[in-house]
Every structure is written in structure tokens, then in C-alpha cells.
């Protein structure tokens, strides 16, 4: 059975449906959920997080099976949004006056839906990993449709859905090795800053030929400070950031060969590598459960 059952594109300001997939299941359960989805579309702008499309003209919505991971569902919606906004400009969207004015977009919806229904998580690669990290860092609001008051609101056409507060995620406790990496990183940052400022003062009085050396001290200084931040505070796409910071520190110290001896260079690179390892191994204390999408 497909994981993504139905998708539609709506205008945020008034919930006007602009396009939708034309083939859908005719079971009573599906039709009920689809009816509720239409009612939700009227109040999209009121809700925070993914799905509200705050600051956007259009939003994409989908009905998925319980087997569909939340990250894959949001990856599908993100892809669909990019495809739609690339096909129609904001003027056309704003001037649309009748429902399903862009029904021809259904062919794109079908293509994207088929792709996500037949692809594995591993095949989606970095796109899925990026959205998964974003969901961990800022979980989406969960709308409860089963509440009796909500059900009555749907029946009457007036829906006021309660939003469950997002979990307060915390990082795992700081380890002794993590504290050591922080202390060593701060020490390396201080050494880079002192040498860089000293060299800058000297160079401005004598020559401008050592600008490269000054930057080779100051850029690793910033990278060391940012490594400390990444260890203490969770950040999305942190793997990419960690690799970049480590690369800046390694390149900066390689450039300084001559102003630093081999042991000094190895020390700075070793501290940066230790910090990178500690950042990547320190995880969130709790993971959000798979969201009902």
C-alpha cells in the first residue's frame, strides 16, 4: 500500500485549493480525513511550524498512512512546494478566483507522489537527513483531530484545533572528555587570537604582506569558538558545520607552517578533531515520536 495517499496545494491566506491529486481512495475513513483536511486548509495561517507556511503564498498538504515516516512526508511536501512555486508566479496565485485553478499541476503531483512511494529512505540521502535534523531541532506542532470538540467544530465548519506544545529537547549531559575538549578549544582559540592580534599590530607598522598569516590565525580562532557553541547547543545540519570548522582549522594551521612547528600544528589539529568527535557523539536526550502526518 502507498504511504502517501493524497496531496493538495492551497493558498494560505484563504485556504483556496489550487491543485490536488485526482486519484484517491474511496474508503469512508479516507473521505473523512480528506474532509477534515479541507477544513484545516481554511485556518492554515493560524498555525506555527511546518504546515502553516508562514510568509508563503501557498502551502502543500498531504494525507499519509501511519507507516510513512514524518521526515519523508515533510520531504515530499517540501519538494512539492518547490515544484509548484517554480511553475507559477505569485501574481497568478494571488489572482486565482476559482478552486483548482491549476489542476494541470496534478501531473507533477502524481510524478512526485509516485517517486516518494517507490523510494527508500536511503535513496533520499541528504535531503531526508536535513529535514530529520530540522524536525529534531524544531518538532512540528501536532493537531489533534480526535478530540470531541474538534470533531464538532469540523462538522459545523468551525474548527479550533488545540496545538500540543513541542517537546523541550535537551542535549545529553556534558562528559569529562567533553569538558576537556572545551577547555583545550578555548585555549587554542586564545592562542590564535593573541598571535593574530600581535601579528596584525606588527604588520600594520611594517608591511601588508602578512595579511594571509593574520587571517590564518583569526579564522581558526572563530572556528574554535564556533566548535564550542556546536558542542553546547544543538544545531541543525551540524555534521556539515563540524566538517567545515575542522577544515578551516586544518587549512589555517597548514598555512602557518613556519610560524608554528610541527608539534604545535599537530596539537591544534588534534584538539579540533577531538572537539569534532565530541560534538557529533553528543546527542539529544529524547527523540520525538513519529508524528501523525
C-alpha positions in Angstrom: 0.0 0.0 0.0 1.2 3.5 -0.8 2.5 5.6 2.1 1.4 9.0 0.5 -2.3 8.8 -0.4 -3.3 12.3 -1.3 -1.8 15.7 -1.8 -3.1 19.2 -2.5 -1.8 22.7 -2.8 -3.8 25.6 -1.2 -3.5 29.3 -0.9 -2.6 30.2 2.7 -4.5 33.5 3.1 -7.9 32.0 2.4 -7.4 28.2 2.1 -8.5 28.2 -1.6 -7.5 24.8 -3.1 -5.3 25.5 -6.2 -4.5 21.9 -7.2 -4.8 18.4 -5.9 -4.1 14.8 -6.9 -7.1 13.5 -8.8 -6.9 9.8 -7.8 -7.6 9.0 -4.2 -9.0 6.2 -2.1 -12.8 6.0 -1.7 -12.9 4.4 1.8 -15.0 6.1 4.4 -12.1 6.7 6.7 -10.1 8.4 3.9 -13.0 10.6 2.8 -13.5 11.7 6.4 -9.8 12.6 6.8 -9.9 14.4 3.4 -12.9 16.4 4.5 -11.1 17.5 7.7 -8.1 18.4 5.6 -10.2 20.9 3.6 -11.5 22.5 6.9 -7.9 22.7 8.2 -6.8 24.5 5.0 -9.1 27.4 5.9 -7.1 28.1 9.0 -3.6 27.3 7.9 -2.2 30.7 8.6 -3.0 30.4 12.3 -0.7 27.5 13.0 3.1 27.7 13.6 5.8 25.4 12.4 5.8 23.2 9.3 2.5 23.2 7.6 1.5 26.8 8.3 3.7 28.1 5.5 4.0 31.5 7.3 5.4 34.1 5.0 4.5 31.9 1.9 1.7 32.3 -0.5 0.9 28.6 -0.9 1.1 25.6 1.3 1.2 21.9 0.5 -0.8 19.3 2.5 -0.9 15.5 2.3 -2.7 12.5 3.7 -0.3 9.7 4.5 -0.5 6.3 6.0 0.7 5.6 9.5 3.7 3.8 8.0 5.1 6.9 6.5 7.9 8.5 8.5 7.3 12.1 9.4 10.6 13.2 7.8 9.7 11.6 4.5 6.3 13.2 4.5 7.7 16.7 5.0 10.4 16.0 2.4 7.6 15.2 0.0 5.7 18.4 0.9 8.9 20.5 0.5 9.6 19.0 -2.9 6.0 19.6 -4.0 6.2 23.2 -2.8 9.3 23.9 -4.8 7.8 22.3 -7.9 4.6 24.5 -7.6 6.4 27.8 -6.9 8.7 27.1 -9.8 5.7 26.6 -12.1 3.5 29.5 -11.1 4.4 33.1 -10.0 2.9 34.9 -7.1 0.7 37.1 -9.3 -1.1 34.1 -10.8 -1.5 32.6 -7.4 -2.9 35.8 -6.0 -5.4 36.3 -8.9 -6.8 32.8 -8.7 -10.5 33.1 -8.0 -11.9 29.6 -8.5 -11.0 26.3 -6.8 -8.4 24.1 -8.5 -7.4 26.8 -11.0 -4.1 24.9 -11.5 -5.5 21.4 -11.8 -3.0 20.6 -14.6 -0.3 20.6 -11.8 -1.8 17.2 -10.9 0.6 15.6 -13.4 3.5 16.9 -11.3 1.9 15.8 -8.0 1.5 12.3 -9.5 5.1 12.2 -10.5 6.4 13.4 -7.2 4.0 11.2 -5.2 5.0 8.1 -7.3 8.6 8.8 -6.7 8.2 9.1 -2.9 6.0 6.0 -2.8 8.7 3.9 -4.5 11.9 5.3 -3.0 13.6 4.2 0.2 14.9 6.5 2.9 18.5 5.7 2.0 17.9 6.8 -1.6 16.7 10.2 -0.5 20.0 10.8 1.2 21.0 14.3 2.4 17.6 15.8 1.8 15.9 13.5 4.2 18.7 13.8 6.7 18.5 17.6 6.7 14.7 17.5 7.3 15.1 14.9 10.0 17.6 17.1 11.8 15.3 20.1 11.5 12.4 18.1 12.9 14.5 17.1 15.9 15.6 20.6 16.5 12.1 22.2 16.0 9.4 19.5 16.1 6.2 20.3 14.2 3.0 21.2 16.1 0.6 18.2 16.4 -3.0 18.8 15.6 -5.4 16.6 17.5 -8.4 15.7 15.3 -9.8 13.0 17.6 -10.9 15.5 20.3 -14.8 15.6 20.6 -14.8 19.4 20.5 -12.6 19.4 17.4 -14.9 16.8 15.7 -17.9 19.0 16.4 -16.1 22.0 15.1 -15.3 20.2 11.8 -19.0 19.1 11.5 -20.1 22.8 11.9 -17.4 24.2 9.7 -15.7 26.0 12.6 -12.5 24.3 13.6 -10.4 25.4 16.5 -7.7 22.7 16.9 -5.6 22.6 20.1 -1.9 22.6 19.5 0.3 20.2 21.5 3.4 22.0 22.7 6.6 20.9 21.1 8.8 18.8 23.4 11.6 20.6 25.2 14.7 18.8 23.8 17.9 18.8 25.8 21.3 17.6 25.0 22.9 14.7 26.8 24.9 15.6 29.9 28.4 17.0 29.3 31.0 14.4 29.8 34.5 14.8 31.3 36.1 14.3 27.9 33.7 17.0 26.6 34.7 19.4 29.3 38.4 18.7 28.4 37.7 19.4 24.7 36.0 22.7 25.6 39.0 23.8 27.8 41.5 22.9 25.1 39.4 24.5 22.4 39.2 27.8 24.3 43.0 27.6 24.9 43.6 27.2 21.2 41.2 30.0 20.4 43.0 32.3 22.8 46.4 31.4 21.3 45.2 32.1 17.8 43.6 35.4 18.8 46.7 36.6 20.7 49.1 35.6 17.8 46.8 37.1 15.2 46.4 40.5 17.0 50.1 40.7 17.7 50.9 39.9 14.1 48.4 42.5 12.9 49.8 45.2 15.1 53.3 44.4 13.8 52.3 44.1 10.2 50.4 47.4 10.1 53.5 49.2 11.2 55.8 47.4 8.8 54.2 45.8 5.8 50.9 44.4 4.5 52.4 41.2 3.1 51.4 39.1 6.1 47.7 39.6 5.8 47.4 35.9 4.9 49.1 34.9 8.1 46.8 37.2 10.2 43.7 35.5 8.6 45.3 32.1 9.2 45.2 32.9 12.9 41.9 34.7 13.1 39.8 32.2 11.0 40.8 29.2 13.2 40.0 31.4 16.3 36.4 31.9 15.0 36.2 28.2 14.1 37.3 27.2 17.6 34.7 29.4 19.3 32.0 28.0 16.9 33.1 24.5 17.8 32.4 25.3 21.5 29.0 26.6 20.5 28.1 23.5 18.5 29.1 21.3 21.4 26.9 23.2 23.9 23.9 24.0 21.7 22.1 21.6 19.3 22.1 23.0 15.7 20.5 21.5 12.5 22.9 20.3 9.8 25.7 20.2 12.5 27.6 17.5 10.7 28.3 19.8 7.8 29.2 22.7 10.2 31.6 20.5 12.1 33.3 19.3 9.0 33.7 23.0 7.8 35.1 24.1 11.1 37.6 21.3 11.2 38.6 22.1 7.6 39.2 25.8 8.4 41.3 24.9 11.4 43.4 22.3 9.5 43.9 24.6 6.5 44.8 27.6 8.7 47.4 25.6 10.6 48.9 24.2 7.4 49.2 27.7 6.1 51.1 28.7 9.3 53.8 26.1 8.8 56.9 28.1 9.5 55.3 30.3 12.2 54.4 27.1 14.1 56.4 24.0 14.4 55.1 20.5 13.6 54.1 19.7 17.2 52.2 22.9 17.6 50.3 22.2 14.4 49.5 18.7 15.5 48.3 19.9 18.8 45.8 22.4 17.3 44.6 19.8 14.7 44.3 17.2 17.4 42.2 19.4 19.7 39.9 20.3 16.7 39.5 16.6 15.9 38.7 15.8 19.5 36.1 18.6 19.6 34.5 17.5 16.4 34.2 13.9 17.7 32.6 15.2 20.9 30.1 17.4 19.0 29.0 14.5 16.8 28.6 12.0 19.6 26.6 14.2 22.0 23.0 13.6 21.1 19.6 14.8 22.2 18.3 13.3 25.4 15.0 12.4 23.8 13.8 11.8 20.2 10.3 12.9 19.0 8.0 10.1 18.3 6.9 9.6 14.7 4.3 12.3 14.0 0.8 11.6 12.7 1.0 13.3 9.3 
